[in-house]
Amino acid sequence: MSASVTLGVMPIAEALSTPPESGGYALVVFVDGALALGAASAAALGDAAKVIARAAEAASFKGKIGSALDILAPAGLAAQRLLVLGTAPEKDGEKVDFLRLGGLAIAKLGKAAQGRVLFDFASPPEDAKAAAADFALGLRLRAYKFDQFKSKKAAKDDSENGGPTDVRIAGADEAAVAGVAGLADGVDLARTLVNLPPNLLYPESFAEKARELEKLGVAVEILDVPAMEALGMRALLGVGQGSKRPSRVVIMRWNGGRKDAPPVAFVGKGVCFDSGGISLKPGAGMEDMKGDMAGAACVTGLMHALASRKAAVNAVGAIGLVENMPGGGAQRPADIVTAMSGTTIEIINTDAEGRLVLADVLWHVQDAYKPAFMVDLATLTGAILVALGQEYAGLFSNNDELAQRLTEAGIKTGEKVWRMPLGAAYDKLIESKFADIKNTGGRNAGSITAAQFLQKFVNDTPWAHLDIAGTGMSAPTSDLNQSWGSGWGVRLLDRLVRDFYEK
């Protein structure tokens, strides 16, 4: 992977007078609907600001949010380019989205080796530090590229079309800009894990990548097959028994809160490749199933983010890592397995495997760590795509307060969730003739019955399930992400913790 931008801060007064370390630079300024600059920007540009009005008239540039005016070799400036970004709302009451503005800036800078941004506005933001942090985060998120497997020629071509290597945000709060690094790194880590091919990212290697969080002060425990057998995790182990790659469970713990405070817990589905098992998936598009571990990737990226900023919270991140393969030892439809909780499960479809993995990990976490709440993330059902597309993740919860807080965090970060129903009536769809429950209820209400299944393994712990099949992989490109792996959920859950659970 590469985050193709490094960020720095400098005074606006020095942005135009101090030469860049090497080569030329592109200068970024912001205007409103009247093409007005911020006071500091206008002072810094002086007479050179007149070029904006002339170029805007020629290009019919109105300063609308999302629009840009690119002026080459601007008269009176040492910069090679003057990039003018609009901030005027398209409708009444609309506010500037500084996160998106950062992504737009890095995209418009394009091939520039160096960029300098005059972070100054005709109408200053209400919270300048928060605006600077969002802008810097947007820069970082959009700059991410996954190019480590490209040939030298392809990598060179890609680099020439990529973004700048150095951006200085003049006039921004230095601490605010620096403070986003850990969160951006966490999102990038999650993206890279989802993007990696399954011959390189499998349960054992994923576990070792999670172990690298020890460098940040995260305590990491890896459970191997004998350890899971001793705990009774037979639902999880049944999924992985057809693969030559042994399954793993990883428990990551960040202890940044009071010693007596219960932890918050996050659980991720980590099916490193999902062939469907004996209930084999169609061949077309099966390559996308390398991303069936996006929930585990999010949890790992989140723990990185929490530890990087030394979050004042105790947190547990638990991921169940398996491969679902159709080997000679693979689990069969009609098999009955006993989960760690003692619940017996009839296997109807081996491609409904993620809930089996989560069942044992959820039970273990609620039993061993007594968390204040649990949130699990899983690319669990295609049915959630039918219901919500790729705009929202499905939210299921047994706790209204937790559900509301997740919804609020989703609105603030743009990683939106939509609450779906749970109810005892749906339990009838997963009743089994031969065991306590079965692992799928059929086509109708597929996402709901999957959540009903998971709910049986959380006891009375406040819990939310996020079905991220539409958001965690094969993500649509946006101002913030151009990668197949989105890193979805890291920012959402970091915000949840930051706003409601840090002491």
RADAWO-V693161 format. One line per field, one symbol per residue. phi: phi as a letter, one per 20 degrees, with the letter a starting at -180 (. if undefined). burial: b if it has 24 or more other ideal C-beta (glycine too) atoms within 12 Angstrom, else e. Layout:
phi: ???
burial: ???
This chain:
phi: .beebddbcbfffefeeeffgbmebdddcccefemeefgffffffmffffffffffffeledmfgnebcddelffncfffcddddecffebgnfdfefffffffffffflegfbccdeebcfdgffcffffffffffggfffffcdcfdefgffffffffeeefebcdefnefffffffegfffffffffffgffffffddcgfffgffffffgfeneecddeeggffffeneffffffefedfeffbcdddcddddffeeffeccccfcefbcfnmgefffffnfgfffefdfffffffffffffffelgebecddccddbddceffeffdgnfcddfgfnfeceeebfeeefffffgffgfffffedlffaccdcbfecffffffcmdecefdcbebfffffffffffffeneeccfdecaggffffdfdfdcfbdebdnfflffffffggfffddlefgbcddedgedeblfffbfdbddfeemfoffgfffgffecced
burial: bbbbbbbbbbebeebbeeebeeebbbbbbbbbeebbbbebbbebbeebbebbbebbeeeebebbbbbbbbbeebeebbbbbbbbbbbbeeeeeeebbbbbbbbbbbbbbbbbbbbbbbbbbbeebeebbbbbbbbbbbbbbbbbbbbeeeeeeeeeeeeeebbbbbbbbbbbbeebbbbbbbbbbbbbbbbbbbbbebeebbbbbbbebbbebeebebbbbbbebeebeebbbbbbbbbbbbbebbbbbbbbbbbbbeeeebbbbbbbbbbbbbbbbbbebeeeeeebbbbbbbbbbbbbbbbbbbbbbebebbbbbbbbbbbbbbeeebbebebbbbbbbebbbbbbbbbbbbbbbbbbbbbbbbbbbebbbbbbbbbbbbbbbebbebebbbbbbbbeebbebbbebbebbbbbbbbbebeeebeebbbbeeebbbbbbeeebbbbbbbbbbbbbbeebbbbbbbbbbbbbbbeebbbbbbbbbbbbbbbbbbbbbeebee
